[in-house]
C-alpha cells in the first residue's frame, strides 16, 4: 500500500519547479539577439581614434608649409643713363693717337699736365706770331720748352700740324717719316696736346710725346 506524500516532499517539488523556471529565464536573457544590446551614447567620453592621413597628405596639426603662389619678383629700377660727354678737340687727338699706338703693339699714352702746358703754349705762340716751326723765333726747340715747363724727359718727340680736325692731323702724321715713328715709339708714356687758331682761322696743332 503506497505511502502518502508528506508535506516535505511536496515542498521539495515546488522548489524544483521554481528553480527550473528560473534557469530557463536566465538562458533566454543570455541568448537574446545582438540587436537588443544598447549602443554607446553619442556623448560618450571614450577618445575618438585619430584619422590616418593619406599618403602625401599632411596630418592635421602638422607644420607642413602651405603652398602659396610665389610673389612676382621686383624689377630693379632702371638706372638713369648718364649723358655722354662729347670729347674735346684735344681729347679726340689723344684717342686717335692711342688707336694707332695700339695697332703697333704699344701701350696708350696718358695726358700729362706739364706736357700739355708746353704744347698749348707753343700752339698759342705760333698762332699769335704767325709761324709754323719746331723752333720759335728765339731759337728754343721742343726739348727746351718741355724742360722749361718742368718735365725732365729721357726722350721726347714733337709733331706739328695745320690740318682742320684732330683725326685728319693724325692721319697725315701716319703717312710716314718721323711723325709716324714718333707715334709708334713704344717708350713714350705721356702726351701733351695744344690747339690754337690765328686771326685768319688757321689751326695750329702741337703733339708732345715723352717719357721719363
MDTraj code that builds the backbone (N, CA, C; nanometers):
import mdtraj as md
import numpy as np

residues = "UNK UNK UNK UNK UNK UNK UNK UNK UNK UNK UNK UNK UNK UNK UNK UNK UNK UNK UNK UNK UNK UNK UNK UNK UNK UNK UNK UNK UNK UNK UNK UNK UNK UNK UNK UNK UNK UNK UNK UNK UNK UNK UNK UNK UNK UNK UNK UNK UNK UNK UNK UNK UNK UNK UNK UNK UNK UNK UNK UNK UNK UNK UNK UNK UNK UNK UNK UNK UNK UNK UNK UNK UNK UNK UNK UNK UNK UNK UNK UNK UNK UNK UNK UNK UNK UNK UNK UNK UNK UNK UNK UNK UNK UNK UNK UNK UNK UNK UNK UNK UNK UNK UNK UNK UNK UNK UNK UNK UNK UNK UNK UNK UNK UNK UNK UNK UNK UNK UNK UNK UNK UNK UNK UNK UNK UNK UNK UNK UNK UNK UNK UNK UNK UNK UNK UNK UNK UNK UNK UNK UNK UNK UNK UNK UNK UNK UNK UNK UNK UNK UNK UNK UNK UNK UNK UNK UNK UNK UNK UNK UNK UNK UNK UNK UNK UNK UNK UNK UNK UNK UNK UNK UNK UNK UNK UNK UNK UNK UNK UNK UNK UNK UNK UNK UNK UNK UNK UNK UNK UNK UNK UNK UNK UNK UNK UNK UNK UNK UNK UNK UNK UNK UNK UNK UNK UNK UNK UNK UNK UNK UNK UNK".split()
xyz = np.array([
    [0.0860, -0.1187, 0.0000],
    [0.0000, 0.0000, 0.0000],
    [0.0890, 0.1228, 0.0000],
    [0.0704, 0.2103, -0.1027],
    [0.1602, 0.3288, -0.1124],
    [0.1484, 0.4199, 0.0046],
    [0.2799, 0.4833, 0.0260],
    [0.2826, 0.5726, 0.1417],
    [0.2342, 0.7101, 0.0992],
    [0.1583, 0.7684, 0.1788],
    [0.1093, 0.9017, 0.1446],
    [0.2235, 1.0028, 0.1416],
    [0.2179, 1.1014, 0.0400],
    [0.3219, 1.2050, 0.0312],
    [0.3101, 1.2988, 0.1493],
    [0.4265, 1.3260, 0.1971],
    [0.4288, 1.4143, 0.3132],
    [0.4428, 1.5578, 0.2676],
    [0.4115, 1.6468, 0.3486],
    [0.4261, 1.7890, 0.3122],
    [0.5679, 1.8252, 0.2733],
    [0.6717, 1.7591, 0.3245],
    [0.8129, 1.7907, 0.2937],
    [0.8418, 1.7602, 0.1495],
    [0.7931, 1.6437, 0.1010],
    [0.8150, 1.6065, -0.0395],
    [0.7476, 1.7073, -0.1321],
    [0.6293, 1.7426, -0.0975],
    [0.5577, 1.8415, -0.1805],
    [0.6305, 1.9724, -0.1857],
    [0.6895, 2.0073, -0.0783],
    [0.7642, 2.1357, -0.0737],
    [0.8850, 2.1283, -0.1622],
    [0.9546, 2.0126, -0.1629],
    [1.0739, 1.9949, -0.2486],
    [1.0352, 2.0037, -0.3944],
    [0.9243, 1.9451, -0.4327],
    [0.8802, 1.9517, -0.5716],
    [0.8534, 2.0964, -0.6138],
    [0.7949, 2.1675, -0.5262],
    [0.7653, 2.3087, -0.5563],
    [0.8932, 2.3856, -0.5794],
    [0.9959, 2.3574, -0.4974],
    [1.1245, 2.4285, -0.5115],
    [1.1926, 2.3924, -0.6428],
    [1.1851, 2.2622, -0.6811],
    [1.2472, 2.2181, -0.8067],
    [1.1823, 2.2861, -0.9268],
    [1.0495, 2.2875, -0.9253],
    [0.9776, 2.3515, -1.0342],
    [1.0137, 2.4987, -1.0438],
    [1.0226, 2.5619, -0.9292],
    [1.0565, 2.7062, -0.9279],
    [1.1974, 2.7286, -0.9789],
    [1.2922, 2.6406, -0.9401],
    [1.4318, 2.6542, -0.9843],
    [1.4431, 2.6342, -1.1329],
    [1.3695, 2.5361, -1.1890],
    [1.3726, 2.5132, -1.3333],
    [1.3212, 2.6319, -1.4105],
    [1.2193, 2.6894, -1.3614],
    [1.1638, 2.8083, -1.4276],
    [1.2603, 2.9212, -1.4267],
    [1.3342, 2.9409, -1.3185],
    [1.4332, 3.0490, -1.3076],
    [1.5465, 3.0236, -1.4012],
    [1.5909, 2.8993, -1.4195],
    [1.7001, 2.8673, -1.5099],
    [1.6619, 2.8949, -1.6516],
    [1.5473, 2.8650, -1.6944],
    [1.5021, 2.8947, -1.8302],
    [1.4996, 3.0437, -1.8549],
    [1.4607, 3.1223, -1.7623],
    [1.4561, 3.2669, -1.7787],
    [1.5951, 3.3218, -1.7961],
    [1.6920, 3.2768, -1.7253],
    [1.8310, 3.3215, -1.7361],
    [1.8875, 3.2869, -1.8713],
    [1.8574, 3.1673, -1.9234],
    [1.9059, 3.1239, -2.0537],
    [1.8515, 3.2141, -2.1637],
    [1.7283, 3.2481, -2.1607],
    [1.6686, 3.3353, -2.2630],
    [1.7371, 3.4733, -2.2651],
    [1.7697, 3.5260, -2.1486],
    [1.8314, 3.6592, -2.1412],
    [1.9737, 3.6575, -2.2003],
    [2.0511, 3.5473, -2.1796],
    [2.1892, 3.5379, -2.2305],
    [2.1928, 3.5202, -2.3823],
    [2.0864, 3.4558, -2.4388],
    [2.0859, 3.4291, -2.5838],
    [1.9992, 3.5273, -2.6590],
    [1.9730, 3.6426, -2.6035],
    [1.8915, 3.7441, -2.6714],
    [1.9661, 3.7946, -2.7958],
    [1.8957, 3.8342, -2.9018],
    [1.9603, 3.8841, -3.0247],
    [2.0509, 4.0036, -2.9976],
    [2.1586, 4.0151, -3.0803],
    [2.2571, 4.1228, -3.0586],
    [2.1955, 4.2597, -3.0762],
    [2.0867, 4.2659, -3.1521],
    [2.0242, 4.3966, -3.1762],
    [1.9665, 4.4543, -3.0503],
    [1.9515, 4.3712, -2.9478],
    [1.8946, 4.4240, -2.8248],
    [2.0002, 4.4854, -2.7365],
    [2.1350, 4.4739, -2.7753],
    [2.2398, 4.5346, -2.6925],
    [2.2338, 4.6859, -2.7082],
    [2.2560, 4.7575, -2.6021],
    [2.2489, 4.9029, -2.6064],
    [2.3737, 4.9619, -2.6719],
    [2.3580, 5.0606, -2.7601],
    [2.4710, 5.1266, -2.8252],
    [2.5325, 5.2298, -2.7321],
    [2.6621, 5.2615, -2.7572],
    [2.7288, 5.3647, -2.6764],
    [2.6684, 5.4992, -2.7097],
    [2.6291, 5.5772, -2.6115],
    [2.5669, 5.7077, -2.6383],
    [2.6580, 5.7952, -2.7234],
    [2.5971, 5.8905, -2.7976],
    [2.6735, 5.9793, -2.8844],
    [2.7678, 6.0681, -2.8057],
    [2.7295, 6.0966, -2.6787],
    [2.8123, 6.1851, -2.5982],
    [2.9118, 6.1082, -2.5135],
    [2.9520, 5.9901, -2.5628],
    [3.0458, 5.9069, -2.4874],
    [3.1786, 5.9809, -2.4703],
    [3.2441, 5.9596, -2.3591],
    [3.3728, 6.0239, -2.3306],
    [3.4904, 5.9417, -2.3766],
    [3.4633, 5.8288, -2.4457],
    [3.5746, 5.7488, -2.4979],
    [3.6453, 5.8292, -2.6085],
    [3.7800, 5.8297, -2.6159],
    [3.8507, 5.9085, -2.7198],
    [3.8255, 5.8536, -2.8577],
    [3.8055, 5.9438, -2.9539],
    [3.7881, 5.9056, -3.0928],
    [3.9251, 5.8696, -3.1514],
    [3.9379, 5.7684, -3.2341],
    [4.0675, 5.7337, -3.2944],
    [4.1089, 5.8403, -3.3946],
    [4.2440, 5.8730, -3.3964],
    [4.2954, 5.9722, -3.4893],
    [4.2883, 5.9184, -3.6315],
    [4.2385, 5.9994, -3.7285],
    [4.2324, 5.9517, -3.8676],
    [4.3728, 5.9372, -3.9243],
    [4.3943, 5.8317, -3.9992],
    [4.5249, 5.8086, -4.0612],
    [4.5347, 5.8933, -4.1872],
    [4.6358, 5.9810, -4.1953],
    [4.6457, 6.0676, -4.3137],
    [4.6771, 5.9863, -4.4372],
    [4.6279, 6.0337, -4.5508],
    [4.6576, 5.9690, -4.6765],
    [4.8032, 5.9937, -4.7140],
    [4.8558, 5.9070, -4.7999],
    [4.9939, 5.9235, -4.8443],
    [5.0056, 6.0557, -4.9185],
    [5.1049, 6.1343, -4.8787],
    [5.1249, 6.2638, -4.9439],
    [5.0426, 6.3739, -4.8834],
    [4.9601, 6.3443, -4.7839],
    [4.8761, 6.4461, -4.7208],
    [4.9297, 6.4746, -4.5832],
    [4.9462, 6.6026, -4.5513],
    [4.9979, 6.6380, -4.4203],
    [4.8941, 6.6062, -4.3148],
    [4.9401, 6.5496, -4.2035],
    [4.8495, 6.5183, -4.0936],
    [4.7964, 6.6463, -4.0331],
    [4.6766, 6.6364, -3.9736],
    [4.6159, 6.7537, -3.9128],
    [4.7046, 6.8043, -3.8014],
    [4.7264, 6.9351, -3.8003],
    [4.8075, 6.9955, -3.6968],
    [4.9553, 6.9888, -3.7257],
    [4.9971, 6.9342, -3.8419],
    [5.1390, 6.9274, -3.8740],
    [5.1885, 7.0649, -3.9147],
    [5.3199, 7.0796, -3.9174],
    [5.3802, 7.2083, -3.9520],
    [5.4227, 7.2136, -4.0970],
    [5.3640, 7.1250, -4.1783],
    [5.3990, 7.1276, -4.3207],
    [5.3615, 7.2622, -4.3787],
    [5.4498, 7.3231, -4.4567],
    [5.4186, 7.4570, -4.5100],
    [5.3049, 7.4526, -4.6102],
    [5.2285, 7.5577, -4.6088],
    [5.1203, 7.5694, -4.7049],
    [5.1762, 7.6133, -4.8392],
    [5.1138, 7.5623, -4.9427],
    [5.1564, 7.6059, -5.0752],
    [5.0968, 7.7425, -5.1017],
    [5.1776, 7.8262, -5.1620],
    [5.1289, 7.9604, -5.1953],
    [5.1991, 8.0051, -5.3212],
    [5.1388, 8.0955, -5.3916],
    [5.1971, 8.1475, -5.5147],
    [5.3178, 8.2325, -5.4812],
    [5.4264, 8.2146, -5.5568],
    [5.5453, 8.2948, -5.5354],
    [5.5161, 8.4382, -5.5739],
    [5.5650, 8.5355, -5.4914],
    [5.5414, 8.6760, -5.5268],
    [5.6200, 8.7129, -5.6515],
    [5.5655, 8.8008, -5.7286],
    [5.6328, 8.8457, -5.8503],
    [5.7612, 8.9172, -5.8124],
    [5.8740, 8.8813, -5.8782],
    [6.0000, 8.9480, -5.8442],
    [5.9932, 9.0962, -5.8738],
    [6.0539, 9.1738, -5.7833],
    [6.0550, 9.3182, -5.8020],
    [6.1599, 9.3553, -5.9051],
    [6.1198, 9.4239, -6.0067],
    [6.2140, 9.4642, -6.1092],
    [6.2998, 9.5791, -6.0592],
    [6.4323, 9.5655, -6.0774],
    [6.5179, 9.6765, -6.0332],
    [6.4887, 9.8020, -6.1125],
    [6.5034, 9.9109, -6.0444],
    [6.4784, 10.0383, -6.1107],
    [6.5796, 10.0576, -6.2231],
    [6.5314, 10.1033, -6.3351],
    [6.6197, 10.1259, -6.4493],
    [6.7104, 10.2434, -6.4192],
    [6.8432, 10.2182, -6.4199],
    [6.9332, 10.3291, -6.3882],
    [6.9226, 10.4387, -6.4927],
    [6.9316, 10.5593, -6.4430],
    [6.9243, 10.6736, -6.5330],
    [7.0542, 10.6829, -6.6116],
    [7.0426, 10.6807, -6.7407],
    [7.1622, 10.6867, -6.8252],
    [7.2265, 10.8243, -6.8133],
    [7.3583, 10.8212, -6.7905],
    [7.4295, 10.9477, -6.7823],
    [7.4496, 11.0037, -6.9231],
    [7.4354, 11.1323, -6.9371],
    [7.4567, 11.1904, -7.0706],
    [7.6011, 11.1719, -7.1129],
    [7.6207, 11.1313, -7.2358],
    [7.7539, 11.1103, -7.2889],
    [7.8189, 11.2442, -7.3191],
    [7.9374, 11.2646, -7.2608],
    [8.0080, 11.3910, -7.2832],
    [8.0863, 11.3827, -7.4136],
    [8.0730, 11.4841, -7.4933],
    [8.1459, 11.4884, -7.6200],
    [8.2921, 11.5213, -7.5934],
    [8.3854, 11.4371, -7.6433],
    [8.5278, 11.4659, -7.6213],
    [8.5668, 11.5999, -7.6823],
    [8.6582, 11.6669, -7.6155],
    [8.7087, 11.7928, -7.6701],
    [8.7978, 11.7657, -7.7912],
    [8.8367, 11.8723, -7.8558],
    [8.9227, 11.8584, -7.9740],
    [9.0527, 11.7865, -7.9370],
    [9.1168, 11.8298, -7.8308],
    [9.2450, 11.7693, -7.7927],
    [9.2264, 11.6255, -7.7452],
    [9.1128, 11.5965, -7.6804],
    [9.0859, 11.4583, -7.6386],
    [9.0671, 11.3682, -7.7595],
    [9.0053, 11.4203, -7.8633],
    [8.9882, 11.3425, -7.9858],
    [9.1227, 11.3083, -8.0484],
    [9.2179, 11.4017, -8.0423],
    [9.3507, 11.3719, -8.0961],
    [9.4191, 11.2634, -8.0138],
    [9.4068, 11.2680, -7.8820],
    [9.4679, 11.1658, -7.7971],
    [9.4083, 11.0290, -7.8263],
    [9.2771, 11.0245, -7.8487],
    [9.2101, 10.8981, -7.8826],
    [9.2646, 10.8429, -8.0137],
    [9.2800, 10.9306, -8.1123],
    [9.3292, 10.8868, -8.2429],
    [9.4744, 10.8400, -8.2345],
    [9.5575, 10.9105, -8.1583],
    [9.6983, 10.8716, -8.1420],
    [9.7085, 10.7357, -8.0745],
    [9.6316, 10.7150, -7.9685],
    [9.6381, 10.5877, -7.8967],
    [9.5856, 10.4712, -7.9794],
    [9.4891, 10.4980, -8.0656],
    [9.4396, 10.3929, -8.1551],
    [9.5521, 10.3443, -8.2461],
    [9.6348, 10.4370, -8.2948],
    [9.7474, 10.3994, -8.3805],
    [9.8565, 10.3290, -8.3002],
    [9.8774, 10.3694, -8.1782],
    [9.9784, 10.3042, -8.0938],
    [9.9380, 10.1597, -8.0620],
    [9.8105, 10.1393, -8.0334],
    [9.7631, 10.0045, -8.0044],
    [9.7810, 9.9141, -8.1261],
    [9.7560, 9.9665, -8.2446],
    [9.7750, 9.8883, -8.3665],
    [9.9208, 9.8433, -8.3807],
    [10.0131, 9.9272, -8.3351],
    [10.1565, 9.8965, -8.3458],
    [10.2059, 9.8124, -8.2285],
    [10.1170, 9.7785, -8.1348],
    [10.1569, 9.6978, -8.0196],
    [10.2101, 9.7786, -7.9031],
    [10.1930, 9.9108, -7.9059],
    [10.2390, 9.9971, -7.7969],
    [10.1252, 10.0224, -7.6971],
    [10.1625, 10.0560, -7.5750],
    [10.0620, 10.0927, -7.4760],
    [10.0160, 10.2360, -7.5022],
    [9.8913, 10.2691, -7.4695],
    [9.8441, 10.4068, -7.4895],
    [9.9224, 10.5043, -7.4019],
    [9.9375, 10.6261, -7.4513],
    [9.9977, 10.7318, -7.3707],
    [9.8868, 10.8023, -7.2932],
    [9.9234, 10.8618, -7.1813],
    [9.8263, 10.9336, -7.0987],
    [9.8556, 11.0834, -7.1041],
    [9.7495, 11.1593, -7.0866],
    [9.7656, 11.3038, -7.0900],
    [9.8423, 11.3496, -6.9665],
    [9.9453, 11.4288, -6.9891],
    [10.0287, 11.4806, -6.8797],
    [10.0116, 11.6324, -6.8731],
    [9.9816, 11.6876, -6.7553],
    [9.9548, 11.8323, -6.7467],
    [10.0755, 11.9194, -6.7806],
    [10.1979, 11.8719, -6.7496],
    [10.3165, 11.9536, -6.7790],
    [10.3391, 11.9600, -6.9297],
    [10.3320, 11.8432, -6.9948],
    [10.3475, 11.8410, -7.1395],
    [10.2347, 11.9165, -7.2087],
    [10.1167, 11.9121, -7.1519],
    [10.0015, 11.9828, -7.2105],
    [10.0253, 12.1339, -7.2068],
    [10.0798, 12.1850, -7.0947],
    [10.1090, 12.3294, -7.0857],
    [10.2135, 12.3700, -7.1899],
    [10.3167, 12.2860, -7.2060],
    [10.4227, 12.3185, -7.3034],
    [10.3671, 12.3177, -7.4453],
    [10.2852, 12.2160, -7.4794],
    [10.2287, 12.2058, -7.6143],
    [10.1315, 12.3192, -7.6424],
    [10.0465, 12.3517, -7.5449],
    [9.9495, 12.4588, -7.5656],
    [10.0186, 12.5932, -7.5815],
    [10.1242, 12.6155, -7.5051],
    [10.1981, 12.7424, -7.5148],
    [10.2603, 12.7576, -7.6536],
    [10.3084, 12.6464, -7.7111],
    [10.3701, 12.6570, -7.8440],
    [10.2643, 12.6801, -7.9523],
    [10.1494, 12.6139, -7.9429],
    [10.0421, 12.6385, -8.0399],
    [9.9948, 12.7832, -8.0326],
    [9.9787, 12.8345, -7.9103],
    [9.9365, 12.9741, -7.8947],
    [10.0410, 13.0688, -7.9545],
    [10.1677, 13.0385, -7.9330],
    [10.2748, 13.1259, -7.9828],
    [10.2790, 13.1258, -8.1349],
    [10.2623, 13.0084, -8.1980],
    [10.2620, 13.0017, -8.3447],
    [10.1427, 13.0780, -8.4014],
    [10.0240, 13.0634, -8.3370],
    [9.9052, 13.1329, -8.3871],
    [9.9178, 13.2833, -8.3688],
    [9.9786, 13.3253, -8.2600],
    [9.9904, 13.4685, -8.2317],
    [10.0961, 13.5347, -8.3191],
    [10.2104, 13.4689, -8.3348],
    [10.3217, 13.5305, -8.4090],
    [10.3298, 13.4801, -8.5533],
    [10.2325, 13.3980, -8.5862],
    [10.2144, 13.3523, -8.7244],
    [10.3398, 13.2860, -8.7823],
    [10.3856, 13.1829, -8.7212],
    [10.4916, 13.0996, -8.7753],
    [10.4534, 12.9535, -8.7530],
    [10.5229, 12.8643, -8.8229],
    [10.4931, 12.7215, -8.8096],
    [10.6255, 12.6457, -8.8126],
    [10.6752, 12.6140, -8.6908],
    [10.8066, 12.5504, -8.6836],
    [10.8262, 12.4932, -8.5424],
    [10.9177, 12.3941, -8.5318],
    [10.9511, 12.3363, -8.4008],
    [11.0376, 12.4328, -8.3197],
    [11.1056, 12.5200, -8.3891],
    [11.1925, 12.6166, -8.3214],
    [11.1276, 12.7548, -8.3284],
    [11.1121, 12.8190, -8.2121],
    [11.0473, 12.9503, -8.2088],
    [11.1462, 13.0591, -8.2520],
    [11.0980, 13.1815, -8.2684],
    [11.1884, 13.2900, -8.3123],
    [11.3086, 13.3104, -8.2207],
    [11.2990, 13.2697, -8.0961],
    [11.4118, 13.2855, -8.0033],
    [11.5103, 13.1681, -8.0133],
    [11.4803, 13.0682, -8.0949],
    [11.5719, 12.9566, -8.1140],
    [11.5492, 12.8406, -8.0170],
    [11.4412, 12.8426, -7.9426],
    [11.4139, 12.7331, -7.8488],
    [11.3337, 12.6235, -7.9191],
    [11.3757, 12.4980, -7.8998],
    [11.3044, 12.3868, -7.9635],
    [11.2161, 12.3140, -7.8613],
    [11.1614, 12.2007, -7.9027],
    [11.0666, 12.1286, -7.8158],
    [11.1308, 12.0810, -7.6861],
    [11.2556, 12.0338, -7.6937],
    [11.3234, 11.9864, -7.5720],
    [11.3409, 12.1008, -7.4728],
    [11.3735, 12.2194, -7.5227],
    [11.3886, 12.3356, -7.4351],
    [11.2561, 12.3711, -7.3678],
    [11.1491, 12.3697, -7.4451],
    [11.0182, 12.4072, -7.3905],
    [10.9692, 12.3032, -7.2878],
    [10.9897, 12.1766, -7.3171],
    [10.9443, 12.0719, -7.2252],
    [11.0214, 12.0794, -7.0938],
    [11.1530, 12.1007, -7.1045],
    [11.2340, 12.1110, -6.9824],
    [11.1973, 12.2358, -6.9027],
    [11.1743, 12.3467, -6.9727],
    [11.1389, 12.4713, -6.9046],
    [11.0043, 12.4582, -6.8329],
    [10.9158, 12.3751, -6.8866],
    [10.7844, 12.3553, -6.8238],
    [10.7951, 12.2697, -6.6974],
    [10.9080, 12.1980, -6.6812],
    [10.9253, 12.1173, -6.5597],
    [10.9194, 11.9679, -6.5813],
    [10.9252, 11.9216, -6.7063],
    [10.9223, 11.7782, -6.7351],
    [11.0646, 11.7343, -6.7695],
    [11.1253, 11.6520, -6.6852],
    [11.2609, 11.6028, -6.7068],
    [11.2532, 11.4756, -6.7914],
    [11.2650, 11.4908, -6.9225],
    [11.2421, 11.3797, -7.0144],
    [11.3704, 11.3040, -7.0450],
    [11.3554, 11.1727, -7.0550],
    [11.4635, 11.0880, -7.1059],
    [11.4583, 11.0802, -7.2580],
    [11.3462, 11.1163, -7.3156],
    [11.3301, 11.1177, -7.4604],
    [11.1990, 11.1847, -7.4951],
    [11.1943, 11.2552, -7.6063],
    [11.0708, 11.3232, -7.6462],
    [11.0673, 11.3410, -7.7959],
    [10.9467, 11.3580, -7.8481],
    [10.9223, 11.3902, -7.9887],
    [10.8106, 11.4931, -7.9961],
    [10.8104, 11.5711, -8.1041],
    [10.7061, 11.6712, -8.1243],
    [10.6571, 11.6666, -8.2673],
    [10.5247, 11.6581, -8.2832],
    [10.4598, 11.6626, -8.4144],
    [10.3776, 11.7899, -8.4238],
    [10.3822, 11.8555, -8.5382],
    [10.3046, 11.9772, -8.5631],
    [10.2159, 11.9557, -8.6846],
    [10.0989, 12.0230, -8.6856],
    [10.0079, 12.0115, -8.7988],
    [9.9193, 12.1343, -8.8071],
    [9.8733, 12.1623, -8.9301],
    [9.7760, 12.2697, -8.9521],
    [9.6476, 12.2144, -9.0127],
    [9.6248, 12.0840, -8.9988],
    [9.5020, 12.0232, -9.0516],
    [9.3831, 12.0671, -8.9661],
    [9.2663, 12.0661, -9.0282],
    [9.1483, 12.1238, -8.9646],
    [9.0954, 12.0427, -8.8464],
    [9.1054, 11.9085, -8.8535],
    [9.0492, 11.8241, -8.7462],
    [9.1596, 11.7392, -8.6850],
    [9.1391, 11.6938, -8.5594],
    [9.2415, 11.6090, -8.4963],
    [9.2612, 11.4772, -8.5704],
    [9.1538, 11.4205, -8.6227],
    [9.1648, 11.2929, -8.6944],
    [9.2448, 11.3088, -8.8244],
    [9.2188, 11.4176, -8.8962],
    [9.2931, 11.4397, -9.0211],
    [9.4398, 11.4711, -8.9933],
    [9.4676, 11.5376, -8.8819],
    [9.6065, 11.5666, -8.8466],
    [9.6823, 11.4375, -8.8169],
    [9.6216, 11.3469, -8.7388],
    [9.6867, 11.2192, -8.7063],
    [9.7038, 11.1368, -8.8332],
    [9.6053, 11.1384, -8.9203],
    [9.6144, 11.0623, -9.0457],
    [9.7323, 11.1108, -9.1303],
    [9.7545, 11.2404, -9.1324],
    [9.8672, 11.2945, -9.2092],
    [10.0003, 11.2529, -9.1476],
    [10.0071, 11.2492, -9.0162],
    [10.1296, 11.2055, -8.9494],
    [10.1601, 11.0576, -8.9768],
    [10.0543, 10.9775, -8.9913],
    [10.0729, 10.8342, -9.0110],
    [10.1115, 10.7996, -9.1550],
    [10.1234, 10.9009, -9.2398],
    [10.1608, 10.8741, -9.3800],
    [10.3071, 10.8326, -9.3918],
    [10.3858, 10.8545, -9.2890],
    [10.5240, 10.8092, -9.2911],
    [10.6188, 10.9104, -9.2296],
    [10.7473, 10.8765, -9.2328],
    [10.8501, 10.9681, -9.1841],
    [10.8602, 10.9705, -9.0317],
    [10.9219, 11.0780, -8.9826],
    [10.9471, 11.0918, -8.8405],
    [10.8209, 11.1055, -8.7567],
    [10.7150, 11.1624, -8.8172],
    [10.5891, 11.1769, -8.7425],
    [10.5332, 11.0390, -8.7025],
    [10.5335, 10.9474, -8.7968],
    [10.4827, 10.8121, -8.7708],
    [10.5696, 10.7419, -8.6662],
    [10.7029, 10.7556, -8.6797],
    [10.7946, 10.6918, -8.5856],
    [10.7754, 10.7458, -8.4436],
    [10.7444, 10.8740, -8.4330],
    [10.7223, 10.9344, -8.3016],
    [10.5996, 10.8736, -8.2330],
    [10.4924, 10.8546, -8.3096],
    [10.3701, 10.7959, -8.2530],
    [10.3908, 10.6487, -8.2193],
    [10.4728, 10.5796, -8.2973],
    [10.4970, 10.4370, -8.2748],
    [10.6142, 10.4105, -8.1814],
    [10.6684, 10.5136, -8.1190],
    [10.7759, 10.4931, -8.0208],
    [10.7125, 10.4408, -7.8914],
    [10.7268, 10.3097, -7.8678],
    [10.6593, 10.2473, -7.7528],
    [10.7173, 10.2897, -7.6189],
    [10.8324, 10.3575, -7.6184],
    [10.8923, 10.4031, -7.4924],
    [10.8147, 10.5195, -7.4323],
    [10.7447, 10.5943, -7.5161],
    [10.6713, 10.7113, -7.4661],
    [10.5554, 10.6667, -7.3760],
    [10.5363, 10.7422, -7.2704],
    [10.4293, 10.7140, -7.1733],
    [10.3313, 10.8301, -7.1580],
    [10.3788, 10.9526, -7.1854],
    [10.2981, 11.0730, -7.1619],
    [10.2807, 11.1520, -7.2907],
    [10.1756, 11.2323, -7.2910],
    [10.1469, 11.3164, -7.4077],
    [10.0934, 11.4510, -7.3635],
    [10.1226, 11.5516, -7.4433],
    [10.0659, 11.6844, -7.4239],
    [10.0195, 11.7358, -7.5575],
    [9.8981, 11.7899, -7.5640],
    [9.8402, 11.8342, -7.6918],
    [9.7970, 11.9796, -7.6789],
    [9.8356, 12.0601, -7.7774],
    [9.7961, 12.2002, -7.7815],
    [9.7233, 12.2315, -7.9104],
    [9.6246, 12.3213, -7.9009],
    [9.5465, 12.3596, -8.0201],
    [9.5129, 12.5077, -8.0114],
    [9.5312, 12.5773, -8.1231],
    [9.5005, 12.7211, -8.1283],
    [9.4687, 12.7601, -8.2713],
    [9.4013, 12.8746, -8.2866],
    [9.3685, 12.9314, -8.4181],
    [9.4229, 13.0734, -8.4255],
    [9.4670, 13.1112, -8.5441],
    [9.5098, 13.2501, -8.5613],
    [9.3923, 13.3362, -8.6045],
    [9.4184, 13.4617, -8.6320],
    [9.3105, 13.5554, -8.6671],
    [9.2420, 13.5183, -8.7981],
    [9.3082, 13.4414, -8.8810],
    [9.2522, 13.4013, -9.0087],
    [9.1829, 13.2646, -9.0014],
    [9.1770, 13.2052, -8.8817],
    [9.1094, 13.0771, -8.8637],
    [9.1953, 12.9557, -8.8936],
    [9.3255, 12.9747, -8.9081],
    [9.4153, 12.8623, -8.9355],
    [9.4473, 12.7883, -8.8052],
    [9.4387, 12.6542, -8.8101],
    [9.4640, 12.5720, -8.6912],
    [9.6133, 12.5434, -8.6734],
    [9.6541, 12.5348, -8.5469],
    [9.7923, 12.5010, -8.5131],
    [9.7912, 12.3915, -8.4051],
    [9.8337, 12.2737, -8.4471],
    [9.8382, 12.1583, -8.3562],
    [9.9815, 12.1324, -8.3116],
    [9.9936, 12.1003, -8.1814],
    [10.1232, 12.0583, -8.1262],
    [10.1001, 11.9310, -8.0451],
    [10.1755, 11.8257, -8.0791],
    [10.1693, 11.6995, -8.0044],
    [10.3079, 11.6711, -7.9488],
    [10.3206, 11.6736, -7.8167],
    [10.4469, 11.6403, -7.7500],
    [10.4341, 11.5019, -7.6862],
    [10.5251, 11.4113, -7.7216],
    [10.5299, 11.2758, -7.6653],
    [10.6619, 11.2612, -7.5915],
    [10.6573, 11.2039, -7.4704],
    [10.7807, 11.1920, -7.3920],
    [10.7699, 11.0801, -7.2890],
    [10.8846, 11.0487, -7.2308],
    [10.8895, 10.9518, -7.1198],
    [11.0055, 10.9903, -7.0274],
    [10.9965, 10.9459, -6.9033],
    [11.0981, 10.9776, -6.8038],
    [11.1593, 10.8498, -6.7485],
])
top = md.Topology()
chain = top.add_chain()
for i, resn in enumerate(residues, 1):
    res = top.add_residue(resn, chain, resSeq=i)
    for name in ("N", "CA", "C"):
        top.add_atom(name, md.element.get_by_symbol(name[0]), res)
traj = md.Trajectory(xyz[None], top)
